[in-house]
Amino acid sequence: MHTFQPYPIDKMEFNPFTKIGKEWALVSAGDKTRCNTMTVSWGGVGVLWGKNVVFIFIRDSRYTKEFLDNGDLFSLSFLNEDYRDALNYCGSHSGRGEEDKFAAAGLTKAFRHDIPYPDEANLVFLCRKMAAVPVSEDSFTDSTLMDKWYSDHDMHMMYVGEIVEVTAR
């Protein structure tokens, strides 16, 4: 296991457009008995309701969504480019029916404050869920988005999580 240290959030140099949109991240949720992880490339960071937050989008059909819906804690983890195959695996395999999706992706499951994350990450946001906001068909003001991204009607839920700790190595 790697040694992660708390990292002051106000010292971070973080480009969400690169980190989330291009490099991707893993969202992990659950507990030590059952958990799952999945790749995300939609989301961001900022300040909301007086808190430092992340927001991520998970489709209704995704297995990890069940863990987010049933728990209060999750992680958003970033890995270096050496783990692109693991990110691809976690984005293309459900985990439903797998004994350990982390291991299947070549990752080591770790926990901090009972929140799962991949030990291979170099930056982890440990989060407490604050809101789950459904993206619905009637919420679009640009009708082309529905056709482009939701032709199958597999909608997203937007989760907002307070960043309770940032760890890095």
Buried (B, 14 or more C-beta within 10 A) or exposed (E): EEEBEEBEEEEEEEEEEEBBBEBBBBBBBBBEEEBBBBBBBBBBBEEBEEBBBBBBBBBEEBBBBBBBEEBEBBBBBBBEEEBEEBBEBBBEBBBEEBEEBBEBBEBEBBBBEEBBBBBBBBBBBBBBBBBBEEBEEEEBEEEEEBEEBBEEEEBBBBBBBBBBBBBBE
